[in-house]
Structure formats: structure tokens, C-alpha cells
Amino acid sequence: MIPRDQIRQYVIDAILDNQEDGARAIPDLVAITDEFCPIGDLDGFDSYSAMETVLELSDRFGCEIDERIFLTRVGDRRATLGEIVEHLFRIVNAKGITSNG
């Protein structure tokens, strides 16, 4: 089982890697709370950025992750970091994936 805090850190790392790779502004880590919405709150972070971030997370966890995790289930609202982490927590731990560092 991978704890929520570790999944949260992996998500933040992947988002920040994407921002850095795209030469876009990196937010102050204090600003990244569970209410933080990557799509909308980050300069230039869009659906393509979400897809790239999901690919990095899929590699990290060793399972396929749908890029729609950056949207709510209804799909009409951007997902918060807390919602993304909770969704990944359920997916990753349902598959029995363990932490690899």
C-alpha cells in the first residue's frame, strides 16, 4: 500500500517536472494545498500538460492512469490536488502496487 502523503508528493513532483520542462513558472510549494487546481492555477498547465504528467505518474506507479484525473467525475470542473490524490490512492492501492522509493 502506498500512503496518500507519498502519492501526493509524487503528483506534485510530476506536475512541477512538467512545469519545469515547459519552461513555465514554478509555484511556491506553500501555495500547493489540497485545494490547488493544476489546470487553472498553474501558468500554461493545460490538457496536454495533464497528459504528460499522467504519463510520468503511470511510469512511476507501473499502471495506466487516465488523464481525466485532472477533471472531476462530472467532468465540468477542474479537479483539485486533493481529489487527484484521492483518485490515485484508490486506483494504485486497488491494484496492490507498493512503493518503490
C-alpha positions as CSV (number, residue, x, y, z in Angstrom):
1,M,0.0,0.0,0.0
2,I,1.3,3.5,-0.9
3,P,0.2,6.2,1.6
4,R,-1.7,9.3,0.5
5,D,1.2,11.6,1.5
6,Q,3.6,9.7,-0.7
7,I,1.2,9.7,-3.7
8,R,0.6,13.4,-3.1
9,Q,4.4,14.1,-3.3
10,Y,4.6,12.0,-6.5
11,V,1.8,14.1,-8.0
12,I,3.4,17.4,-7.0
13,D,6.8,16.2,-8.3
14,A,5.3,15.2,-11.7
15,I,3.4,18.5,-12.0
16,L,6.5,20.6,-11.2
17,D,8.6,18.5,-13.6
18,N,6.1,19.3,-16.3
19,Q,6.2,23.0,-15.5
20,E,10.0,23.0,-15.5
21,D,10.2,21.0,-18.8
22,G,7.9,23.5,-20.4
23,A,9.9,26.5,-19.0
24,R,6.8,27.7,-17.2
25,A,6.6,29.3,-13.8
26,I,7.0,27.1,-10.8
27,P,4.7,27.9,-7.9
28,D,5.9,28.3,-4.3
29,L,5.4,24.9,-2.6
30,V,3.4,26.7,0.2
31,A,0.8,27.6,-2.4
32,I,0.2,23.9,-3.3
33,T,-2.6,22.8,-0.9
34,D,-5.2,20.2,-1.4
35,E,-7.5,22.9,-2.9
36,F,-4.9,23.7,-5.6
37,C,-6.1,23.1,-9.2
38,P,-3.2,22.4,-11.6
39,I,-5.4,23.2,-14.6
40,G,-6.2,26.8,-14.0
41,D,-3.9,27.6,-11.1
42,L,-0.6,26.9,-13.0
43,D,0.6,29.1,-15.7
44,G,0.3,27.2,-19.0
45,F,-0.8,23.9,-17.4
46,D,-3.4,22.6,-19.8
47,S,-4.9,19.3,-21.0
48,Y,-1.6,18.5,-22.9
49,S,0.4,19.1,-19.7
50,A,-2.1,16.9,-17.8
51,M,-1.5,14.1,-20.3
52,E,2.3,14.4,-19.9
53,T,2.0,14.4,-16.2
54,V,-0.2,11.4,-16.2
55,L,2.4,9.5,-18.3
56,E,5.0,10.3,-15.7
57,L,2.7,9.1,-13.0
58,S,1.8,5.9,-14.9
59,D,5.5,5.1,-15.2
60,R,6.1,5.8,-11.5
61,F,3.2,3.6,-10.4
62,G,3.5,1.0,-13.1
63,C,-0.1,1.2,-14.2
64,E,-2.3,3.0,-16.7
65,I,-3.8,6.2,-15.4
66,D,-6.5,8.2,-17.3
67,E,-5.6,11.8,-17.9
68,R,-9.1,12.7,-16.9
69,I,-8.0,12.5,-13.3
70,F,-7.3,16.2,-13.7
71,L,-11.1,16.7,-14.0
72,T,-13.9,15.8,-11.6
73,R,-16.1,12.8,-12.3
74,V,-18.7,15.0,-13.7
75,G,-16.1,16.5,-16.0
76,D,-17.4,20.0,-15.7
77,R,-14.9,21.2,-13.2
78,R,-11.1,21.0,-12.7
79,A,-10.0,18.6,-10.1
80,T,-8.1,19.8,-7.0
81,L,-4.9,18.3,-5.9
82,G,-6.7,16.6,-3.1
83,E,-9.2,15.0,-5.5
84,I,-6.4,13.8,-7.8
85,V,-4.5,12.3,-4.9
86,E,-7.6,10.5,-3.6
87,H,-8.4,9.1,-7.0
88,L,-4.9,7.8,-7.5
89,F,-4.9,6.4,-3.9
90,R,-7.9,4.3,-4.8
91,I,-6.5,3.2,-8.2
92,V,-2.9,2.4,-7.1
93,N,-3.8,0.6,-3.9
94,A,-6.6,-1.4,-5.5
95,K,-4.0,-2.8,-7.9
96,G,-1.8,-3.8,-5.0
97,I,1.1,-1.6,-6.1
98,T,3.8,-1.0,-3.5
99,S,6.2,1.9,-3.0
100,N,9.4,1.7,-5.0
101,G,11.1,4.6,-3.2
